[in-house]
């Protein structure tokens, strides 16, 4: 691509240079302020046309590529951005040139203001530039899909089972030529952290709070952990505490579980009440705290985090496996902090696929202590087995679904995310 750079004291002067050098069909690629004034990068309209033709025909000459078929099925798709660019670029250059050629009477003692029309045109240029980038990215992803269908197919499968495009693209970059689904599972297993025997809260004992948004299963999971501890150490070594004074019947529900298990249960209202209660439970091997159920953006979440941090109480974050990735990211952000010792994914029995929750666990480097997959106490709390989780995640890959990404739409989908996906945490390789 023969991109030309033009620098002048103002936008008008730079655009006039573009018109003189490249003509009225020039396509503006970028503009920015520099020390000398304004810098504009542009190419002739014919350059973009040649570039589009090269992208389309660089596949096998004997048969039409998927990209060509897709372009033919959507007339004008690959040239739309070019036509918009040429038309808008010509209009802007013509308008700016006319303003430059028309003498403007100076106004004494008054600052020169940027014309509203120029601001509007610059905004339109930015929109056009973004459309061009997405158009080029679509062609690029189409070429990747054609030249290496195995790797792009694995990446599409990862997106379809719930993994984020950010993680999927990282794996694509590191994926060897002979990679298969087994390689993907091994890399994912390497990035998922599982708490060891020495970190098991039931074995270690201590005081732990189960936190998370409403409906994630905190009370039931508290009872499941307590049941495990009762089997190992006896009911007299376990105690339950609740800070949930907001939900109607919250204490009553925990009290029923405590009665079944034969353990004591205590309700606390504030930080002082919590300290007094815990001081009387020092002889217990394990104390589990059930917390209030509110949305993650509720102001009480921050207050609760501070209360547990001040008391030196470790927190186990419960993550609903049926929630969307953005929601889970928000939950980790609001409930996170140095006091979070790990997580317990819940509602695995209700989730169609586990890719989303595993992606969040890996990206935020959370240790998984257990997984919960039902309402039965204590049967539906299990130790973490990565082979099982990854098998569950990919077992229905390729199955028809209204929410699955079709192969034909995959390049456009990835192109649209190229500039919008925020960078997540780092992964090991």
Buried (B, 14 or more C-beta within 10 A) or exposed (E): EEEBEBBBEBBBBBBBBBBEEBBBBBBBBEBEEEEEEBBBBBBBBBBBBEBBEEBBEBBEEEEBBBBBEBBEEEEEBBBBBBEBBBEBBBEBBEBBBEBBEEEEEEEEEEEEEEBEEBEEBBEBBEEBBEBBBBBBBBBBBBBBBBEBEEBBBBBBBBBBBBBBBBBBBBBBEEBEEEBEBEBBBEBBBEBBBBBEEEEBBBBBBBBBBBBBBEEBBBBBBBBBBBBBBBEEBEBEBBBBBBBBEEBEEBBEBBBBBBEEBEBBBBBBEEBEBBEEBBEEBEEBBBBBBBBBBBEBEBEEBEEBBEBBBEBEBBBBBBBBBBBEBEBBBBBBEBBBBEBBBBBBBBBBEEBEBBBBBBBBBBBBEBBBBBBBBBEEBBEBBBEBEBEBBBEBBBEBBEEEEEEBBEEBEBBBBBBBBBEEBEEBEEBEE
